[in-house]
Amino acid sequence: MLVDSHCHLDFPDLAARVDDALELMRTNQVTHALCVSVTLQEFPQVRALAERYPNLSASVGVHPDYEDVPVVTEQELVTLADHPRVVAIGETGLDHYRIKGGAEWQRERFRIHIRAARRSGKPLIIHMRDAAEDTLRIMREEGASDVGGVMHCFTGSWEVAQAAIDLGFLISFSGIVTFKNATALREVARQVPLERMLIETDSPFLAPVPYRGKTNEPGLVKYVAEELARLKQVSLDEVATATSSNFFRLFKARAGRS
């Protein structure tokens, strides 16, 4: 049993073929996937997927790359999170790659998400790109450790991973770990304990080798798990069991099947 802890089935590349994506999940023994929100305007489509398919869950949040969207409030997030199929707050965090040096609106939005997570009692899905020090500082200041969560699509150093783990967060690896030039990330993956690890696709992006450059989808998370099993010199079953157990323990999602 495998779980894709982060996908975007509502995005145009996948929205028109959700049933096909679910069929590939069944073929590759991926029993559950978490559909992640990036704006509140598109959240109803994300929630509808989780309501329609028993093996999908949803999150609610506004991605840090989306500047030109209405201001999100703590109360809005808390209200929208009060739904049995919504299991997390996010995708939230900081991205200093696209917005060099960051921006105060991005930091404030991140703080709002953490506060909403603490109020709702639901874990965080954190996006962190070229912003490790800033991200960890705000997580500490806002008490993110009270609810925990996941560092999604992790590409940072072992020191950053360890700091996040110390705050009660899991580390999620995507198809990037299969890329030829991801040597440093593979070393980090070797060090992260299985009990602190998740796997994801971030589909429709970041398809793993041997599908790199093509549209990604939740069923391809199998290739991430296989690479992690190779790196940690354990069986695929061990990786599947650990990461699936970690997922359901963190998100308290129902393990339904389509």
Sequence and secondary structure as in RCSB ss.txt:
>XXXX:A:sequence
MLVDSHCHLDFPDLAARVDDALELMRTNQVTHALCVSVTLQEFPQVRALAERYPNLSASVGVHPDYEDVPVVTEQ
ELVTLADHPRVVAIGETGLDHYRIKGGAEWQRERFRIHIRAARRSGKPLIIHMRDAAEDTLRIMREEGASDVGGV
MHCFTGSWEVAQAAIDLGFLISFSGIVTFKNATALREVARQVPLERMLIETDSPFLAPVPYRGKTNEPGLVKYVA
EELARLKQVSLDEVATATSSNFFRLFKARAGRS
>XXXX:A:secstr
 EEEEEE TTSHHHHTTHHHHHHHHHHTTEEEEEE  S TTTHHHHHHHHHH TTEEEEE   TT  SS    HH
HHHHHH STTEEEEEEEEEETTTTTT  HHHHHHHHHHHHHHHHHT  EEEEEES HHHHHHHHHHTTGGGT EE
ETT  S HHHHHHHHHTTEEEEE GGGGSTT HHHHHHHHHS GGGEEE   BTS   TTSTTS   GGGHHHHH
HHHHHHHT  HHHHHHHHHHHHHHHH       
